[in-house]
């Protein structure tokens, strides 16, 4: 094998087993770390070594990380499309595995947003990478968690070679991360009256389709946790003045926390250009009772190169922006939370990403998927089945404005039935920040 050999060390019962692959790249080391997050065994860990005794050898004739469209072949293998060199094959002999399927590049390609990174010219009118132009859409896999499937295939290969390996329990379980972008606080002067906020009967008499308390009541009755993201200022037809609305926001935050939910920040439309105003973030923190370390981009104006650097600089620890505005599905090929790759510095970012799978407006808008409520629920249920089968987080965004008003009066049942189905299907409802304990602790971070 020509070039530098990277071999990933697996120690099993005191014997060194290796994954040998051509390259010596930070991209492979990033996937090494990711695999250590996800795969566990009492007998081995994953790392690099110079030993040539390989359990798995990946035949990689060239460095795939060329950062252009000169990609390895993308072909189907046992019902799953993979990057490979020639027709995909796996040979298991004498407890050794030889394959031309590049598991490392396959995982990296989707998890890092590689295709978006090498196509910076593909953006919509809001500067977002559109799902319709994605590699996943081109190959009809946008609603398939391919990264989860690659890891499962790799684990099964290790088992075929008579070694023990499994996906960590935390990654096998299904979780539900319900989130709300509070783009607007009120459509009525009465929402600023404390008595109005607390009186359900009065709120029914005076319709307010921006009523945050509706969500709080729903979630209290259902006994579920969620996360509410508040904006820092007015911009692009949304937001509010923190000073004039501080009392209302503070009261809402108290109500949210009283039922076990949490608050966060909804970064402004211009975050990619102007970053996050740390002064306003501290001001919001004073109102909420703590400075947010979690949030999401407004309008899903998210960029794999710029967003994470801004979030790291601001001290955001958990982001839930990683979904397409125009399509539902797995933008990063996974339902698992992960720490993204820093293309500029060739290392891992500090912030964790919870991939966003479904946004309410994506389903209903004529600009996007333009589905009827019945069709929308069917598509949600299909994605929920995928996550339930492979583990991870089903992250749903439902705005506080998506009720009663206009077309949304026909969608309320979809929201409630989705939550009921999640409970019946065994999903664990979590707040976004809970992943820091669930997933970081299991990895010793």
Secondary structure, DSSP 4 states (H G I P E B T S, - for coil): --SPEEEEEEEETTEEEEEEEE---HHHHHHHHHHHHHEE-SS--EEE------SEEE---S-S--SSS-PPEEEEETTEEEEESSS--EEEETTEEEE-B-HHHHHHHHHTTHHHHT-TT---TTSPPPGGGSHHHHTT-TTS-HHHHHHHHHHHHHHHTT---EE-HHHHSEEEEEEEEE----SSGGGGSHHHHH-HHHHHHS--TT-HHHHHHHHHHHT---EEEEESS-BTTB---TTTTHHHHHHHHHHHHHTT-EEEEEE-TTHHHH---HHHHHHHHHHHTS---EEEEGGG---TTTHHHHHHHHT--EE---S-SS--S-TTS-SS-EEEEETTTTEEEEEEE----EEHHHHH-TTTT---HHHHHHHHHHHHHHHHHH-EEEEEE--TTSSSSGGGGGTHHHHHHHHHHHHHTTPEEE-GGGHHHHTTGGGT-
